[in-house]
Amino acid sequence: MMHTRKPFAGTQLTHFLEKRILELRPTKIQAEIAFEAGFQNANMLAMLKNGTSRLPIDRVPALAKALDVDPRRLLQLALTQRGGDTTEMAIREVLRVVVSSHEEDWIDELRSASGNSDPALTSRARSALRGIFGK
């Protein structure tokens, strides 16, 4: 019996793709997303979703657009599949933390609310923030 290798199964990216494709199902099918992302093979999206293949970095912008998601978040997830790869390490060293557009909104609001004072994250502030998310 032959087993199909799925080296990227169970990664954050595969879970993200599965959820997002399911969310888009009422408006477009997986083959449409693959076509919009520029994949020659319509099955490529299924291969990414099930962990058979990893997302090529050069496909991140087009796939993000096809999925209607933040390309920075998708890049961040794609990088997690590279586990120790020198390209990932170089990108992380240069960029440090990839911030999604939603996270950028939080940072902008924090700066505005603090009068751009660069406040430290105190235990009280941490508790208040965690309270927002029910943690």
A tleap script that builds the chain and sets N, CA, C and O, in Angstrom:
source leaprc.protein.ff14SB
mol = sequence {
  NMET MET HIE THR ARG LYS PRO PHE ALA GLY
  THR GLN LEU THR HIE PHE LEU GLU LYS ARG
  ILE LEU GLU LEU ARG PRO THR LYS ILE GLN
  ALA GLU ILE ALA PHE GLU ALA GLY PHE GLN
  ASN ALA ASN MET LEU ALA MET LEU LYS ASN
  GLY THR SER ARG LEU PRO ILE ASP ARG VAL
  PRO ALA LEU ALA LYS ALA LEU ASP VAL ASP
  PRO ARG ARG LEU LEU GLN LEU ALA LEU THR
  GLN ARG GLY GLY ASP THR THR GLU MET ALA
  ILE ARG GLU VAL LEU ARG VAL VAL VAL SER
  SER HIE GLU GLU ASP TRP ILE ASP GLU LEU
  ARG SER ALA SER GLY ASN SER ASP PRO ALA
  LEU THR SER ARG ALA ARG SER ALA LEU ARG
  GLY ILE PHE GLY CLYS
}
set mol.1.N position { 0.848 -1.185 0.000 }
set mol.1.CA position { 0.000 0.000 0.000 }
set mol.1.C position { 0.882 1.232 0.000 }
set mol.1.O position { 1.786 1.352 0.826 }
set mol.2.N position { 0.624 2.152 -0.923 }
set mol.2.CA position { 1.432 3.348 -1.047 }
set mol.2.C position { 0.807 4.496 -0.253 }
set mol.2.O position { -0.392 4.754 -0.356 }
set mol.3.N position { 1.645 5.187 0.547 }
set mol.3.CA position { 1.162 6.316 1.336 }
set mol.3.C position { 1.611 7.610 0.685 }
set mol.3.O position { 2.776 7.754 0.314 }
set mol.4.N position { 0.701 8.541 0.549 }
set mol.4.CA position { 1.037 9.845 0.010 }
set mol.4.C position { 1.704 10.660 1.100 }
set mol.4.O position { 1.185 10.773 2.211 }
set mol.5.N position { 2.844 11.221 0.781 }
set mol.5.CA position { 3.543 12.056 1.755 }
set mol.5.C position { 2.884 13.422 1.803 }
set mol.5.O position { 2.562 14.013 0.772 }
set mol.6.N position { 2.693 13.905 3.000 }
set mol.6.CA position { 2.115 15.225 3.226 }
set mol.6.C position { 2.980 15.943 4.254 }
set mol.6.O position { 2.584 16.090 5.410 }
set mol.7.N position { 4.177 16.395 3.827 }
set mol.7.CA position { 5.130 16.968 4.777 }
set mol.7.C position { 4.679 18.273 5.419 }
set mol.7.O position { 5.227 18.679 6.443 }
set mol.8.N position { 3.695 18.926 4.836 }
set mol.8.CA position { 3.254 20.208 5.377 }
set mol.8.C position { 1.857 20.140 5.994 }
set mol.8.O position { 1.267 21.167 6.328 }
set mol.9.N position { 1.337 18.928 6.141 }
set mol.9.CA position { 0.012 18.736 6.743 }
set mol.9.C position { 0.043 19.204 8.188 }
set mol.9.O position { 1.030 19.011 8.898 }
set mol.10.N position { -1.041 19.814 8.609 }
set mol.10.CA position { -1.167 20.249 9.997 }
set mol.10.C position { -0.458 21.553 10.319 }
set mol.10.O position { -0.399 21.951 11.482 }
set mol.11.N position { 0.080 22.223 9.309 }
set mol.11.CA position { 0.733 23.507 9.567 }
set mol.11.C position { -0.319 24.602 9.715 }
set mol.11.O position { -1.482 24.416 9.356 }
set mol.12.N position { 0.098 25.722 10.239 }
set mol.12.CA position { -0.819 26.856 10.387 }
set mol.12.C position { -1.400 27.249 9.032 }
set mol.12.O position { -2.570 27.620 8.942 }
set mol.13.N position { -0.591 27.170 7.980 }
set mol.13.CA position { -1.064 27.547 6.651 }
set mol.13.C position { -2.160 26.603 6.164 }
set mol.13.O position { -3.162 27.061 5.615 }
set mol.14.N position { -1.991 25.301 6.352 }
set mol.14.CA position { -3.018 24.372 5.868 }
set mol.14.C position { -4.341 24.594 6.597 }
set mol.14.O position { -5.406 24.537 5.983 }
set mol.15.N position { -4.276 24.845 7.895 }
set mol.15.CA position { -5.506 25.125 8.653 }
set mol.15.C position { -6.153 26.432 8.178 }
set mol.15.O position { -7.373 26.513 8.037 }
set mol.16.N position { -5.332 27.438 7.937 }
set mol.16.CA position { -5.816 28.737 7.465 }
set mol.16.C position { -6.497 28.578 6.105 }
set mol.16.O position { -7.600 29.087 5.904 }
set mol.17.N position { -5.849 27.877 5.171 }
set mol.17.CA position { -6.425 27.689 3.836 }
set mol.17.C position { -7.734 26.914 3.890 }
set mol.17.O position { -8.707 27.280 3.230 }
set mol.18.N position { -7.754 25.856 4.669 }
set mol.18.CA position { -8.972 25.055 4.788 }
set mol.18.C position { -10.145 25.908 5.267 }
set mol.18.O position { -11.244 25.845 4.715 }
set mol.19.N position { -9.891 26.706 6.303 }
set mol.19.CA position { -10.948 27.555 6.868 }
set mol.19.C position { -11.384 28.629 5.866 }
set mol.19.O position { -12.579 28.859 5.680 }
set mol.20.N position { -10.411 29.283 5.224 }
set mol.20.CA position { -10.746 30.386 4.314 }
set mol.20.C position { -11.480 29.876 3.069 }
set mol.20.O position { -12.434 30.506 2.612 }
set mol.21.N position { -11.051 28.765 2.533 }
set mol.21.CA position { -11.720 28.200 1.354 }
set mol.21.C position { -13.158 27.816 1.695 }
set mol.21.O position { -14.067 28.008 0.888 }
set mol.22.N position { -13.353 27.279 2.878 }
set mol.22.CA position { -14.705 26.944 3.344 }
set mol.22.C position { -15.559 28.209 3.473 }
set mol.22.O position { -16.733 28.208 3.101 }
set mol.23.N position { -14.975 29.279 3.996 }
set mol.23.CA position { -15.698 30.550 4.138 }
set mol.23.C position { -16.102 31.125 2.778 }
set mol.23.O position { -17.151 31.758 2.657 }
set mol.24.N position { -15.275 30.906 1.763 }
set mol.24.CA position { -15.549 31.451 0.429 }
set mol.24.C position { -16.475 30.567 -0.407 }
set mol.24.O position { -16.957 30.986 -1.459 }
set mol.25.N position { -16.718 29.355 0.061 }
set mol.25.CA position { -17.499 28.391 -0.712 }
set mol.25.C position { -18.833 28.941 -1.236 }
set mol.25.O position { -19.208 28.605 -2.359 }
set mol.26.N position { -19.566 29.768 -0.479 }
set mol.26.CA position { -20.827 30.288 -1.032 }
set mol.26.C position { -20.642 31.199 -2.253 }
set mol.26.O position { -21.578 31.382 -3.032 }
set mol.27.N position { -19.444 31.769 -2.426 }
set mol.27.CA position { -19.254 32.715 -3.533 }
set mol.27.C position { -18.318 32.224 -4.632 }
set mol.27.O position { -18.435 32.662 -5.777 }
set mol.28.N position { -17.385 31.318 -4.305 }
set mol.28.CA position { -16.517 30.768 -5.345 }
set mol.28.C position { -15.945 29.424 -4.926 }
set mol.28.O position { -15.699 29.155 -3.751 }
set mol.29.N position { -15.746 28.595 -5.938 }
set mol.29.CA position { -15.228 27.251 -5.674 }
set mol.29.C position { -13.700 27.256 -5.682 }
set mol.29.O position { -13.060 28.206 -6.133 }
set mol.30.N position { -13.149 26.180 -5.177 }
set mol.30.CA position { -11.704 26.051 -5.036 }
set mol.30.C position { -10.976 26.217 -6.374 }
set mol.30.O position { -9.912 26.833 -6.425 }
set mol.31.N position { -11.537 25.677 -7.444 }
set mol.31.CA position { -10.915 25.784 -8.766 }
set mol.31.C position { -10.836 27.252 -9.217 }
set mol.31.O position { -9.865 27.651 -9.860 }
set mol.32.N position { -11.850 28.049 -8.883 }
set mol.32.CA position { -11.828 29.479 -9.224 }
set mol.32.C position { -10.728 30.206 -8.461 }
set mol.32.O position { -10.034 31.057 -9.017 }
set mol.33.N position { -10.576 29.868 -7.198 }
set mol.33.CA position { -9.526 30.476 -6.382 }
set mol.33.C position { -8.162 30.136 -6.973 }
set mol.33.O position { -7.303 31.008 -7.101 }
set mol.34.N position { -7.965 28.874 -7.333 }
set mol.34.CA position { -6.698 28.437 -7.925 }
set mol.34.C position { -6.425 29.195 -9.223 }
set mol.34.O position { -5.304 29.643 -9.464 }
set mol.35.N position { -7.455 29.334 -10.057 }
set mol.35.CA position { -7.311 30.063 -11.323 }
set mol.35.C position { -6.951 31.526 -11.062 }
set mol.35.O position { -6.038 32.064 -11.687 }
set mol.36.N position { -7.670 32.167 -10.138 }
set mol.36.CA position { -7.404 33.573 -9.807 }
set mol.36.C position { -5.995 33.769 -9.251 }
set mol.36.O position { -5.378 34.816 -9.448 }
set mol.37.N position { -5.497 32.749 -8.554 }
set mol.37.CA position { -4.152 32.827 -7.971 }
set mol.37.C position { -3.069 32.539 -9.012 }
set mol.37.O position { -1.880 32.695 -8.736 }
set mol.38.N position { -3.487 32.118 -10.215 }
set mol.38.CA position { -2.528 31.883 -11.287 }
set mol.38.C position { -1.897 30.506 -11.299 }
set mol.38.O position { -0.867 30.300 -11.941 }
set mol.39.N position { -2.505 29.558 -10.593 }
set mol.39.CA position { -1.978 28.196 -10.612 }
set mol.39.C position { -2.391 27.520 -11.913 }
set mol.39.O position { -3.564 27.541 -12.284 }
set mol.40.N position { -1.429 26.924 -12.603 }
set mol.40.CA position { -1.713 26.210 -13.849 }
set mol.40.C position { -2.566 24.982 -13.595 }
set mol.40.O position { -3.440 24.642 -14.393 }
set mol.41.N position { -2.306 24.322 -12.479 }
set mol.41.CA position { -3.014 23.109 -12.106 }
set mol.41.C position { -4.066 23.471 -11.053 }
set mol.41.O position { -3.724 23.941 -9.967 }
set mol.42.N position { -5.326 23.255 -11.371 }
set mol.42.CA position { -6.404 23.585 -10.429 }
set mol.42.C position { -6.293 22.790 -9.133 }
set mol.42.O position { -6.820 23.211 -8.104 }
set mol.43.N position { -5.610 21.641 -9.171 }
set mol.43.CA position { -5.441 20.818 -7.981 }
set mol.43.C position { -4.376 21.363 -7.029 }
set mol.43.O position { -4.245 20.876 -5.905 }
set mol.44.N position { -3.622 22.359 -7.464 }
set mol.44.CA position { -2.553 22.886 -6.626 }
set mol.44.C position { -3.096 23.408 -5.295 }
set mol.44.O position { -2.466 23.212 -4.256 }
set mol.45.N position { -4.221 24.049 -5.312 }
set mol.45.CA position { -4.806 24.571 -4.073 }
set mol.45.C position { -5.152 23.429 -3.117 }
set mol.45.O position { -4.947 23.548 -1.909 }
set mol.46.N position { -5.667 22.342 -3.644 }
set mol.46.CA position { -5.957 21.164 -2.810 }
set mol.46.C position { -4.662 20.604 -2.231 }
set mol.46.O position { -4.637 20.174 -1.078 }
set mol.47.N position { -3.597 20.603 -3.010 }
set mol.47.CA position { -2.301 20.106 -2.548 }
set mol.47.C position { -1.726 20.995 -1.447 }
set mol.47.O position { -1.088 20.506 -0.515 }
set mol.48.N position { -1.956 22.292 -1.558 }
set mol.48.CA position { -1.518 23.221 -0.509 }
set mol.48.C position { -2.347 23.009 0.750 }
set mol.48.O position { -1.821 22.977 1.862 }
set mol.49.N position { -3.647 22.864 0.554 }
set mol.49.CA position { -4.575 22.721 1.679 }
set mol.49.C position { -4.341 21.425 2.449 }
set mol.49.O position { -4.463 21.409 3.673 }
set mol.50.N position { -4.007 20.342 1.757 }
set mol.50.CA position { -3.823 19.071 2.460 }
set mol.50.C position { -2.382 18.831 2.901 }
set mol.50.O position { -2.087 17.827 3.549 }
set mol.51.N position { -1.481 19.755 2.549 }
set mol.51.CA position { -0.107 19.661 3.033 }
set mol.51.C position { 0.830 18.859 2.153 }
set mol.51.O position { 1.958 18.570 2.553 }
set mol.52.N position { 0.384 18.495 0.965 }
set mol.52.CA position { 1.255 17.775 0.039 }
set mol.52.C position { 2.348 18.692 -0.501 }
set mol.52.O position { 3.488 18.266 -0.686 }
set mol.53.N position { 1.997 19.950 -0.751 }
set mol.53.CA position { 2.945 20.936 -1.281 }
set mol.53.C position { 2.986 22.150 -0.371 }
set mol.53.O position { 2.043 22.423 0.372 }
set mol.54.N position { 4.096 22.872 -0.442 }
set mol.54.CA position { 4.163 24.122 0.321 }
set mol.54.C position { 3.963 25.283 -0.640 }
set mol.54.O position { 4.257 25.192 -1.832 }
set mol.55.N position { 3.463 26.358 -0.094 }
set mol.55.CA position { 3.141 27.532 -0.889 }
set mol.55.C position { 4.410 28.238 -1.340 }
set mol.55.O position { 5.207 28.668 -0.507 }
set mol.56.N position { 4.610 28.363 -2.666 }
set mol.56.CA position { 5.766 29.127 -3.142 }
set mol.56.C position { 5.595 30.604 -2.763 }
set mol.56.O position { 4.518 31.175 -2.931 }
set mol.57.N position { 6.648 31.199 -2.261 }
set mol.57.CA position { 6.583 32.586 -1.801 }
set mol.57.C position { 6.123 33.523 -2.906 }
set mol.57.O position { 5.405 34.486 -2.638 }
set mol.58.N position { 6.525 33.259 -4.147 }
set mol.58.CA position { 6.135 34.150 -5.243 }
set mol.58.C position { 4.645 34.086 -5.563 }
set mol.58.O position { 4.141 34.922 -6.313 }
set mol.59.N position { 3.938 33.114 -5.010 }
set mol.59.CA position { 2.486 32.992 -5.226 }
set mol.59.C position { 1.668 33.664 -4.123 }
set mol.59.O position { 0.444 33.747 -4.226 }
set mol.60.N position { 2.318 34.134 -3.095 }
set mol.60.CA position { 1.605 34.725 -1.956 }
set mol.60.C position { 0.720 35.899 -2.371 }
set mol.60.O position { -0.461 35.899 -2.023 }
set mol.61.N position { 1.231 36.906 -3.099 }
set mol.61.CA position { 0.357 38.053 -3.428 }
set mol.61.C position { -0.898 37.666 -4.207 }
set mol.61.O position { -1.995 38.118 -3.878 }
set mol.62.N position { -0.747 36.837 -5.231 }
set mol.62.CA position { -1.907 36.449 -6.044 }
set mol.62.C position { -2.890 35.587 -5.260 }
set mol.62.O position { -4.103 35.759 -5.381 }
set mol.63.N position { -2.370 34.661 -4.459 }
set mol.63.CA position { -3.265 33.821 -3.671 }
set mol.63.C position { -3.982 34.643 -2.606 }
set mol.63.O position { -5.164 34.424 -2.343 }
set mol.64.N position { -3.278 35.579 -1.997 }
set mol.64.CA position { -3.920 36.444 -0.998 }
set mol.64.C position { -5.070 37.223 -1.625 }
set mol.64.O position { -6.135 37.367 -1.025 }
set mol.65.N position { -4.847 37.718 -2.822 }
set mol.65.CA position { -5.904 38.459 -3.519 }
set mol.65.C position { -7.084 37.542 -3.840 }
set mol.65.O position { -8.239 37.926 -3.655 }
set mol.66.N position { -6.797 36.336 -4.319 }
set mol.66.CA position { -7.862 35.384 -4.658 }
set mol.66.C position { -8.654 34.959 -3.425 }
set mol.66.O position { -9.856 34.704 -3.505 }
set mol.67.N position { -7.970 34.885 -2.285 }
set mol.67.CA position { -8.634 34.500 -1.032 }
set mol.67.C position { -9.219 35.692 -0.290 }
set mol.67.O position { -9.930 35.525 0.701 }
set mol.68.N position { -8.920 36.895 -0.769 }
set mol.68.CA position { -9.328 38.133 -0.109 }
set mol.68.C position { -8.848 38.153 1.340 }
set mol.68.O position { -9.624 38.346 2.276 }
set mol.69.N position { -7.523 37.943 1.491 }
set mol.69.CA position { -6.892 37.970 2.809 }
set mol.69.C position { -5.676 38.894 2.757 }
set mol.69.O position { -5.211 39.264 1.680 }
set mol.70.N position { -5.180 39.252 3.908 }
set mol.70.CA position { -4.009 40.110 4.019 }
set mol.70.C position { -2.779 39.368 3.505 }
set mol.70.O position { -2.455 38.302 4.029 }
set mol.71.N position { -2.085 39.892 2.500 }
set mol.71.CA position { -0.911 39.193 1.965 }
set mol.71.C position { 0.217 39.062 2.987 }
set mol.71.O position { 0.999 38.114 2.923 }
set mol.72.N position { 0.308 39.998 3.922 }
set mol.72.CA position { 1.349 39.896 4.946 }
set mol.72.C position { 1.093 38.696 5.857 }
set mol.72.O position { 2.028 37.991 6.238 }
set mol.73.N position { -0.160 38.468 6.201 }
set mol.73.CA position { -0.512 37.312 7.035 }
set mol.73.C position { -0.247 36.013 6.282 }
set mol.73.O position { 0.272 35.054 6.853 }
set mol.74.N position { -0.604 35.984 5.003 }
set mol.74.CA position { -0.374 34.786 4.209 }
set mol.74.C position { 1.128 34.516 4.063 }
set mol.74.O position { 1.562 33.365 4.119 }
set mol.75.N position { 1.911 35.572 3.876 }
set mol.75.CA position { 3.375 35.417 3.810 }
set mol.75.C position { 3.900 34.845 5.119 }
set mol.75.O position { 4.729 33.935 5.123 }
set mol.76.N position { 3.416 35.380 6.215 }
set mol.76.CA position { 3.839 34.899 7.527 }
set mol.76.C position { 3.561 33.401 7.665 }
set mol.76.O position { 4.410 32.653 8.149 }
set mol.77.N position { 2.390 32.969 7.245 }
set mol.77.CA position { 2.026 31.552 7.327 }
set mol.77.C position { 2.858 30.704 6.362 }
set mol.77.O position { 3.251 29.586 6.694 }
set mol.78.N position { 3.121 31.235 5.178 }
set mol.78.CA position { 3.945 30.507 4.206 }
set mol.78.C position { 5.360 30.308 4.744 }
set mol.78.O position { 5.971 29.265 4.516 }
set mol.79.N position { 5.869 31.285 5.441 }
set mol.79.CA position { 7.215 31.180 6.003 }
set mol.79.C position { 7.304 30.105 7.079 }
set mol.79.O position { 8.359 29.498 7.264 }
set mol.80.N position { 6.208 29.868 7.789 }
set mol.80.CA position { 6.237 28.841 8.841 }
set mol.80.C position { 6.443 27.446 8.253 }
set mol.80.O position { 6.892 26.539 8.952 }
set mol.81.N position { 6.117 27.271 6.970 }
set mol.81.CA position { 6.294 25.969 6.329 }
set mol.81.C position { 7.754 25.701 5.967 }
set mol.81.O position { 8.106 24.577 5.609 }
set mol.82.N position { 8.578 26.693 6.057 }
set mol.82.CA position { 9.956 26.543 5.613 }
set mol.82.C position { 10.904 26.110 6.718 }
set mol.82.O position { 12.082 25.874 6.448 }
set mol.83.N position { 10.436 25.998 7.937 }
set mol.83.CA position { 11.177 25.502 9.076 }
set mol.83.C position { 12.690 25.447 8.987 }
set mol.83.O position { 13.252 24.396 8.678 }
set mol.84.N position { 13.354 26.554 9.250 }
set mol.84.CA position { 14.807 26.566 9.283 }
set mol.84.C position { 15.460 26.868 7.951 }
set mol.84.O position { 16.682 26.998 7.885 }
set mol.85.N position { 14.692 26.981 6.905 }
set mol.85.CA position { 15.203 27.315 5.580 }
set mol.85.C position { 15.959 28.646 5.655 }
set mol.85.O position { 15.520 29.564 6.347 }
set mol.86.N position { 17.074 28.756 4.958 }
set mol.86.CA position { 17.898 29.969 5.035 }
set mol.86.C position { 17.167 31.192 4.490 }
set mol.86.O position { 17.406 32.307 4.956 }
set mol.87.N position { 16.289 31.006 3.521 }
set mol.87.CA position { 15.503 32.125 3.007 }
set mol.87.C position { 14.593 32.674 4.099 }
set mol.87.O position { 14.514 33.885 4.307 }
set mol.88.N position { 13.910 31.771 4.792 }
set mol.88.CA position { 13.036 32.195 5.886 }
set mol.88.C position { 13.831 32.928 6.944 }
set mol.88.O position { 13.417 33.982 7.427 }
set mol.89.N position { 14.975 32.368 7.304 }
set mol.89.CA position { 15.790 32.983 8.350 }
set mol.89.C position { 16.243 34.389 7.939 }
set mol.89.O position { 16.250 35.305 8.761 }
set mol.90.N position { 16.619 34.555 6.676 }
set mol.90.CA position { 17.048 35.866 6.189 }
set mol.90.C position { 15.885 36.857 6.204 }
set mol.90.O position { 16.050 38.007 6.611 }
set mol.91.N position { 14.716 36.414 5.763 }
set mol.91.CA position { 13.535 37.291 5.748 }
set mol.91.C position { 13.166 37.699 7.166 }
set mol.91.O position { 12.903 38.872 7.432 }
set mol.92.N position { 13.147 36.733 8.074 }
set mol.92.CA position { 12.801 37.051 9.468 }
set mol.92.C position { 13.841 37.971 10.105 }
set mol.92.O position { 13.490 38.844 10.898 }
set mol.93.N position { 15.106 37.785 9.767 }
set mol.93.CA position { 16.151 38.637 10.325 }
set mol.93.C position { 15.988 40.078 9.860 }
set mol.93.O position { 16.184 41.015 10.634 }
set mol.94.N position { 15.632 40.249 8.601 }
set mol.94.CA position { 15.468 41.596 8.050 }
set mol.94.C position { 14.152 42.225 8.496 }
set mol.94.O position { 14.132 43.367 8.956 }
set mol.95.N position { 13.065 41.491 8.364 }
set mol.95.CA position { 11.745 42.051 8.659 }
set mol.95.C position { 11.367 41.970 10.133 }
set mol.95.O position { 10.486 42.699 10.590 }
set mol.96.N position { 12.021 41.097 10.871 }
set mol.96.CA position { 11.718 40.819 12.275 }
set mol.96.C position { 10.325 40.218 12.399 }
set mol.96.O position { 10.179 38.998 12.330 }
set mol.97.N position { 9.321 41.024 12.575 }
set mol.97.CA position { 7.961 40.523 12.749 }
set mol.97.C position { 7.109 41.014 11.583 }
set mol.97.O position { 7.089 42.209 11.284 }
set mol.98.N position { 6.418 40.110 10.935 }
set mol.98.CA position { 5.490 40.489 9.886 }
set mol.98.C position { 4.180 40.860 10.567 }
set mol.98.O position { 3.618 40.067 11.322 }
set mol.99.N position { 3.699 42.065 10.298 }
set mol.99.CA position { 2.497 42.575 10.940 }
set mol.99.C position { 1.377 42.617 9.908 }
set mol.99.O position { 1.543 43.177 8.825 }
set mol.100.N position { 0.245 42.025 10.247 }
set mol.100.CA position { -0.900 42.041 9.340 }
set mol.100.C position { -1.536 43.429 9.349 }
set mol.100.O position { -1.236 44.249 10.217 }
set mol.101.N position { -2.407 43.686 8.387 }
set mol.101.CA position { -3.070 44.994 8.338 }
set mol.101.C position { -3.957 45.203 9.559 }
set mol.101.O position { -4.104 46.332 10.028 }
set mol.102.N position { -4.550 44.131 10.079 }
set mol.102.CA position { -5.376 44.249 11.293 }
set mol.102.C position { -4.496 44.583 12.495 }
set mol.102.O position { -4.863 45.414 13.326 }
set mol.103.N position { -3.339 43.936 12.584 }
set mol.103.CA position { -2.412 44.240 13.678 }
set mol.103.C position { -1.889 45.665 13.560 }
set mol.103.O position { -1.677 46.346 14.564 }
set mol.104.N position { -1.685 46.103 12.341 }
set mol.104.CA position { -1.239 47.479 12.105 }
set mol.104.C position { -2.288 48.470 12.621 }
set mol.104.O position { -1.938 49.503 13.191 }
set mol.105.N position { -3.568 48.159 12.421 }
set mol.105.CA position { -4.643 49.004 12.941 }
set mol.105.C position { -4.573 49.092 14.466 }
set mol.105.O position { -4.748 50.169 15.037 }
set mol.106.N position { -4.316 47.951 15.130 }
set mol.106.CA position { -4.175 47.936 16.591 }
set mol.106.C position { -3.008 48.813 17.019 }
set mol.106.O position { -3.125 49.587 17.970 }
set mol.107.N position { -1.889 48.696 16.325 }
set mol.107.CA position { -0.700 49.494 16.663 }
set mol.107.C position { -0.990 50.978 16.479 }
set mol.107.O position { -0.629 51.794 17.327 }
set mol.108.N position { -1.644 51.332 15.370 }
set mol.108.CA position { -1.993 52.740 15.130 }
set mol.108.C position { -2.885 53.277 16.246 }
set mol.108.O position { -2.699 54.399 16.717 }
set mol.109.N position { -3.863 52.457 16.665 }
set mol.109.CA position { -4.767 52.894 17.730 }
set mol.109.C position { -4.031 53.020 19.054 }
set mol.109.O position { -4.286 53.955 19.812 }
set mol.110.N position { -3.131 52.105 19.341 }
set mol.110.CA position { -2.319 52.176 20.555 }
set mol.110.C position { -1.491 53.460 20.576 }
set mol.110.O position { -1.408 54.137 21.600 }
set mol.111.N position { -0.888 53.783 19.451 }
set mol.111.CA position { -0.102 55.014 19.359 }
set mol.111.C position { -0.979 56.241 19.568 }
set mol.111.O position { -0.608 57.175 20.280 }
set mol.112.N position { -2.134 56.222 18.943 }
set mol.112.CA position { -3.049 57.353 19.080 }
set mol.112.C position { -3.538 57.502 20.518 }
set mol.112.O position { -3.517 58.596 21.083 }
set mol.113.N position { -3.979 56.386 21.104 }
set mol.113.CA position { -4.515 56.419 22.466 }
set mol.113.C position { -3.466 56.823 23.495 }
set mol.113.O position { -3.804 57.405 24.525 }
set mol.114.N position { -2.202 56.521 23.228 }
set mol.114.CA position { -1.134 56.847 24.182 }
set mol.114.C position { -0.464 58.176 23.882 }
set mol.114.O position { 0.499 58.555 24.549 }
set mol.115.N position { -0.975 58.889 22.875 }
set mol.115.CA position { -0.346 60.155 22.500 }
set mol.115.C position { 1.066 59.934 21.968 }
set mol.115.O position { 1.949 60.772 22.149 }
set mol.116.N position { 1.267 58.795 21.310 }
set mol.116.CA position { 2.578 58.426 20.763 }
set mol.116.C position { 3.677 58.420 21.813 }
set mol.116.O position { 4.814 58.805 21.540 }
set mol.117.N position { 3.324 57.975 23.029 }
set mol.117.CA position { 4.286 58.005 24.132 }
set mol.117.C position { 5.117 56.725 24.259 }
set mol.117.O position { 5.967 56.634 25.145 }
set mol.118.N position { 4.890 55.742 23.395 }
set mol.118.CA position { 5.607 54.466 23.434 }
set mol.118.C position { 5.502 53.810 24.810 }
set mol.118.O position { 6.519 53.571 25.462 }
set mol.119.N position { 4.271 53.516 25.257 }
set mol.119.CA position { 4.086 52.946 26.594 }
set mol.119.C position { 4.607 51.513 26.685 }
set mol.119.O position { 4.505 50.735 25.737 }
set mol.120.N position { 5.161 51.189 27.838 }
set mol.120.CA position { 5.602 49.820 28.102 }
set mol.120.C position { 4.371 48.945 28.343 }
set mol.120.O position { 3.328 49.435 28.777 }
set mol.121.N position { 4.498 47.670 28.063 }
set mol.121.CA position { 3.408 46.738 28.312 }
set mol.121.C position { 3.490 46.293 29.771 }
set mol.121.O position { 4.262 45.398 30.119 }
set mol.122.N position { 2.692 46.925 30.607 }
set mol.122.CA position { 2.665 46.594 32.029 }
set mol.122.C position { 1.782 45.374 32.251 }
set mol.122.O position { 1.042 44.973 31.353 }
set mol.123.N position { 1.853 44.789 33.424 }
set mol.123.CA position { 1.000 43.630 33.714 }
set mol.123.C position { -0.468 44.044 33.704 }
set mol.123.O position { -1.331 43.263 33.303 }
set mol.124.N position { -0.754 45.263 34.139 }
set mol.124.CA position { -2.145 45.761 34.123 }
set mol.124.C position { -2.644 45.896 32.686 }
set mol.124.O position { -3.762 45.490 32.369 }
set mol.125.N position { -1.803 46.471 31.815 }
set mol.125.CA position { -2.185 46.637 30.411 }
set mol.125.C position { -2.342 45.267 29.739 }
set mol.125.O position { -3.265 45.060 28.950 }
set mol.126.N position { -1.449 44.349 30.053 }
set mol.126.CA position { -1.525 42.997 29.491 }
set mol.126.C position { -2.838 42.330 29.913 }
set mol.126.O position { -3.502 41.701 29.089 }
set mol.127.N position { -3.214 42.460 31.184 }
set mol.127.CA position { -4.465 41.876 31.688 }
set mol.127.C position { -5.672 42.488 30.993 }
set mol.127.O position { -6.619 41.784 30.642 }
set mol.128.N position { -5.636 43.810 30.794 }
set mol.128.CA position { -6.745 44.496 30.131 }
set mol.128.C position { -6.879 43.998 28.689 }
set mol.128.O position { -7.985 43.738 28.215 }
set mol.129.N position { -5.761 43.871 28.008 }
set mol.129.CA position { -5.793 43.401 26.624 }
set mol.129.C position { -6.295 41.958 26.542 }
set mol.129.O position { -7.115 41.634 25.683 }
set mol.130.N position { -5.814 41.105 27.420 }
set mol.130.CA position { -6.260 39.722 27.442 }
set mol.130.C position { -7.753 39.637 27.783 }
set mol.130.O position { -8.451 38.743 27.304 }
set mol.131.N position { -8.236 40.567 28.610 }
set mol.131.CA position { -9.644 40.597 28.955 }
set mol.131.C position { -10.535 40.849 27.744 }
set mol.131.O position { -11.648 40.328 27.664 }
set mol.132.N position { -10.042 41.649 26.808 }
set mol.132.CA position { -10.785 41.914 25.580 }
set mol.132.C position { -11.079 40.617 24.823 }
set mol.132.O position { -12.139 40.456 24.220 }
set mol.133.N position { -10.113 39.699 24.872 }
set mol.133.CA position { -10.232 38.438 24.158 }
set mol.133.C position { -10.677 37.277 25.038 }
set mol.133.O position { -10.651 36.118 24.625 }
set mol.134.N position { -11.088 37.614 26.265 }
set mol.134.CA position { -11.587 36.587 27.168 }
set mol.134.C position { -10.545 35.593 27.647 }
set mol.134.O position { -10.855 34.432 27.915 }
set mol.135.N position { -9.325 36.050 27.750 }
set mol.135.CA position { -8.221 35.154 28.189 }
set mol.135.C position { -7.892 35.403 29.640 }
set mol.135.O position { -7.001 34.756 30.190 }
savepdb mol mol.pdb
quit
